Amino acid sequence: MSRTEAVSITRIPADFDRWNDVLALIMDAFAAMDGVIDPPSSAHLLTADTLRDKARRETGFVAFEKDRIVGCVFPLQRAAEFYVGKLAVAPDCQGQGIGRRLMQAVEDLARSRGKAAIELQTRIELTGNHAAFARFGFRETERTAHEGYTRPTSITMRKVLA
């Protein structure tokens, strides 16, 4: 069995109590962006409490390797699609298909709710993310600027579901 096959993807249950572990995962996974993206990642504003609140408003999925949380994603249902937020995979697990499996869970959820697409934003500077999401079937739809910026800072990408 490969490492990816040993990883289970689970929808976050209402009684989930490992928010500090999810926060640590996100901070570890997003650390490579520090000093690369401008403005800094909104991940720095997260706390265990804000993640718990996020999961109440959105659907959360976590990836477990045995008891270790190695990935997460938080899709938000919108009128026509799901918006994918805070996709994170532990740095030592990246490139092994865990992100793809988390995104598949989002696609399955979107289809089950009758949504035609999933959408996400990635930062302009993160060209590796652009390529990875393109491999997942996403296409760029627009470029936007964070408040106070005159240049584009984010790329919106969308995947139409068949």
N, C-alpha and C positions, 0 to 999 in steps of 0.2 A: 504494500500500500504506500502510495506517495504521500508526502507531507500534506499536499492539498487535499487528498482524499481523507486524511485523518482529521481535517478541520470540519467542524459542523457550523452551519449558519442557523441562527436562532432568532426569531422575533423576540424583542425585549418584552418580557412579561410585566404586568402591573406591579408585582412584588419584587422586581429586580432591585438589588441593593449594592451593586458593585460600581457605583458611579465614579468613585475615585480611581478605579482601574481604567474605566473608559476615558476619563479625563487624562490620565497619565499616558494612555495609548495615543490619544489625539495630540497631546503636546509633543510626544516623542516623534510621531509621524510628521508633524508639521514643523519641527525644529529646523529642518533643512531649508525652509523658506525664510528664516530669519536673516535679515541683511540682504535678501535677494529680491523680495517683493516690496513694493511701496504703493499704498500704505501697508503697514504690518497686518498680519492675519488677524481676523476676528477671533480666532481660536484663543488668543491671549485673554479674551474677555470671559471665557467659559470658566465655570466652577462646577463642582459636583451638583450643586443645587440647580444651576441653570440647565445642566444636561438633563436632570430629572424632569424639569419643567418642559424642556424641548421634547422629550419623549412623550409627554402627556398631550402635546399639540400635534406631534408628528408620529410617524411609525419609526421605530428603531430596530435595527438588526445588529447583532454582534456575531463575530466569528470566534469560535473557541477551538484551541488546540489543547486537548485534554481540559484542564481547568484554566488555562491561560487565555485571556482575551487578546486576540491577534488582529482584529479588524472590527470596524463598525461603519454604519452609514445611517443617515437620518433623512428619509424621504418625506416631503410635505405634500399633501394632496391639495391641488388647486382645481379650478373649474375644469380645465381641459387636459391637464397633465399632472405629473408628479414632479416636484423640484427636488433634486438630490443635493443634500447638504452634508458636510463634514464626513466625506468618505475618507477613512484612514485605515492604513495597514501598517503593522509594526515594521520598522525598517529592516529587521533581519528576516522578514517573511515576504517582502515585496518581490514582485516578479515571479511568484509561484502560483498565480491564478486566484488568490484569495479576493482581491479587488473585483475580478471578473465575476466570481461567485456572489459577492455582495450585490453587485450591479444586477445580476440575474434575479436575485431575490426582489429587487426594486421593480424590475420589468414584470415579474410574475404578479406582484402586488398591483401594479398599474393595470395590467390586463384584467385582473380579477375585479377591478373597480371600473372597468370600461373606459379607461383613459387611452388616448391615442398616441401619447408621447411621454417621454421623460426629458427633463431639461436640467442643466447645471451651469455653473459659472466656474471658470478657472482664470487664474491671473495671467496677464499678458506675458510676464517673464517666465512662466513655467512651461516652456515648449515641450518638455518631456511629457507633461500631463496632456497637452493638446494632442500629441501623437498617440498616447495611450487611449484617450477617449475616442479618437478617430478610429482606432482598431476595434473599439467596442461598438462602432456604428454611429457615433455622434458626428454632427456637422455643425460648423460655426454658423450662427444666425445673426449675431450682432456683437459690437464692441461698445462697452460703456465705461464711464468714468465714475470713480467714487466721488462723493461730495468734496468740493474744494480742489479737484484736479481738472485740468483742462485737456489732458491727454487721456486716451483710453487706458484703463487699468485692469479691466476684466473682459473676458471673452465668454459670451453665452453660447452654449452648444446644446443641440437638441437631437434626440433620437426618436424617429417616428417608429411606432410599433406596428408590426404587420398583423 
